[in-house]
Amino acid sequence: MPAIELLQNKLSSADSTPLYLQLTQHIKQLILDGQIPIGSLLPSEPELVEKLSISRSTVRQALSHLEAQGYVVRRRGKGTYASKPKIKRRLSRLCSFTKQMEELGLRPGSEVIEFELIADDKHIAMHGRKGDAYKIVRKRYTQGLPFMIDTVFVPIYLAPGLVYEDLQGTSLYDIVEKKTGHVPYRATESYEVVKLTVQQKELLETDSDTAFLVHRISRMMSGELFEVASMLCPHPHQSLRYLHHS
């Protein structure tokens, strides 16, 4: 069914909620429910004005809110398209995956899939730290079941002499603190939904086609970069609450 038909008779001037917020919520819900597919073209501003009997300013306010939240993308000369929502938040309390799971009463586990030293790493360079870095890819477990794939780039000076064996059953945060005394103090994370590759589905032992991808940039109290990380979790329905400690 065309999006414009799904929106008709949904707005009410008798409702105390402003019309633009009503329209925002209805379009957002249609996108989340898949009734407006990601990448599909939304009705034009004139069409929304005419079919819904609302003002152009109401339409523009609604679309601006949706764009700010990442639910639509407006392309000049082409129109407005449904988009994957991305959520960003600031974090001021951090702790390791191991500690997070233990505080939740869950049994954590970790398998190192990849460990290498990268000269002049571009990932840390993009965030203001030039130099060599460790790349560590781990498969994380909770209660013995695959939970996520964790990829992290850490400046080498934070853990000089780090070797593969050091990472077996030990938190990277604990290793760094023991070696150099450095700890992460704050971080910025962004979240998005992505499609899993065949290899990722096999590693995570899941039939799910999509996953949450979390990007994290952690810094120390001084503002210096601590890590560039990404976490791929195929179970967005899980209700685990993450506790972030400094």
N, C-alpha and C positions, 0 to 999 in steps of 0.2 A: 504494500500500500504506500503511495507517495507520502512523503513527510508532511506536506501541507494538509493532507486529509487527516493525518494522525493528530495534528495540532488544532484542528477546527473544533469549536465548542469546548475548548479546554480552559479558556481564559474567562474570568468573571470580574466585572467592574464592581460587583457587590463585595468581593473579597477584600479584606483590609490590606493584603499583600499587594504592593505595586505591580502593575501589569508587566513591567519589564522583568521583574523577578519571577513572576509566574511563568513567563515565556522562557526565561533562562532555565528554570527548573524542569520544565516539560521537555525542552530540547535535550538537556543533559541526560534526563532519564531515558529518553528514546535512544540516545547514543550508548548509554551503559547497558541497556537491554538488547542492543543489537538491531533494533528496529530501524535505526539510521546507521547503516554500516560505516565503519571507519573508511575514510577516503571518498565517501560519496558526497555529491554536491547538494548543499542545502538549498531550499527555495530562496530566490533573490529577495532583496529588501522590498521592491515594489510589490512582489507577489505576496509576501507576508503582510504588508500593509493592506492590500486589497482583500485577501481571503480571510484575514483575521479581524478586519475592521479596527485596526489600531494605528497609531501615529508612527511616522518614520523615526521620530526620536526614541520611541519605545523600542522599536526593532533594533536601532543602533546601540542603545544601552544594553540590551540583552546580548547582542552579538559581541560587544566589547567585554562584557563579563565572562562570556564563554571563552573568548580568545585568551583573556588573562589567566583563566584556569586551565588552558590547554585543551579544551574540548573541541575547538574549531580553529581552522587556519584560514585567514583571508588572503587571497591571491589577487593582486591588482589586475583588473581586466578579465578575470576568469570566474570569480565568485568565492563563496565560502564553503569550505569542506570540513566534514567531521574528522576529528583527529584523536590520536591516543592521548588520554589525559596524563599529565605529568605533575607530580606533587613535589614541592621542595620544602625543606624545613631546616632550621638551624638546630644543631645539637651542642649542648654544653657539658653533657655528662657521658663519659665513654668507658666501656670495659670490653674485654675480649669475648669472643664467641663462647669459649669454654666457661668463663665466669657467668655469662648470661644464662646459659643452659643450666648450670649448676644451681643458680639462684631460683630457677623455675622448677627445680626438682627433676630435671631431665638428665639423662646420661649422654654427655657429648662424646664425639669421636672425630677423628681426622685422618685422612689419607693424603699424603703428598703426591700429587700427580706430576708436577713439574717444578724444578728448582734450577735456576741459572743466574749467572751474573751478566748483566747487560751494560756494556760500555756506553757512556754518554746517552743514557736512557731518555727517550723523548717524552715519556709519560710524566716523569718528575720535572723535566725541563719546562713543560707546559704550565707548571704551577710554581715556577720561580726558583727551582733548585737544579742547577746544572751538575752533571757528574754521573758516576756509575750507580747502578741500583741492582738490588736483588729482585728477581721475578719469582713469586711463589704462587703456585696454583694448588689448591687443596679441595678435596671432596669432603664435605662436612656431614656428620651423622648426628641424629638424635635418636636415642633408644635403639641404636643399631640399624636404623633406616636412613637412606640417603636424604639429606635435607637441602643442601645447596652446593654450588661450586663457587669457591672463593678465590679470586685472583688479586694479588697485592704486589705493588712495586714500592720498595723501601730503599731510601738512600743508604749506600753501603757503610757510610761512616757511623750510622746508628748502631750497627751490629758487626763490627769488623771481625773477620775470621769465621763468620757464620757458615756452617756446613749442613748438608742434608740431614745428617743424623740428629742435629740439634732440634729439629722440628718435629721429631717423632714423639707425640704425646705431650708436647709442651707448647704453651701459648707463646706466640710471637711477641706479644706485648711484654710478657714476663722475661723473655730472652733479651729483648732490647734494654729493658730496665736494669737487668742484671749486668749486662755488658757495659753500658754507657750511662745508665741513670736516666735516660730520656723516657718520657711517657707522653701519650697524646692528651691534649687538653680540650680541644674543641674540634668540631667537624661540620662540614656541610654535606648533606646527602640529597640526592635526587632519585626519584623512583619512576619507572615506566614499565609498561607491559610489552614484552617482546615475544617473538616466535622462536621456539626451540629448534635447533638443528637435530638431525638424526643422531649424531654423535653425542650431543648433550642429553638427549632423551635416554640413550643407552647408559651413559654415566650416572644419570640420576634415577635410572630404573623407573621411569614414569611413562604413562600413556598420554599425559597432558601435552598439548601442542603449544601452550603459552606459559610464560613465567614472569615473575617480577624481577626486574634488573635494578639493583641498587648501586648507585655510584657514590663513593665516599671519598672526600678529601679531608684528611686529618692533619691538624697542626698542633705544635707544642705551645706552651704558654708564651714563648718568645715570638711566636708567629711563624717560625721555621716549619717547613713541610715535614710531616712525619710519615705519611703514606698516601698512596693513590690506590684505591681499591674498588673492586666491583664484585657484587654478590648476586648469583643467579639462583632464584628459589622458585621451583615449579608448583608450589602449594599456596597460592594467594588466599585460599579459604581457611588456612590455619589461623588460630587465634592467639598465637604466641605474642606476648608483650615484651618488647626489648627494653632493658634498663641500661642506660648509658652513664657510666661513672667516670669522673676524672681521676 
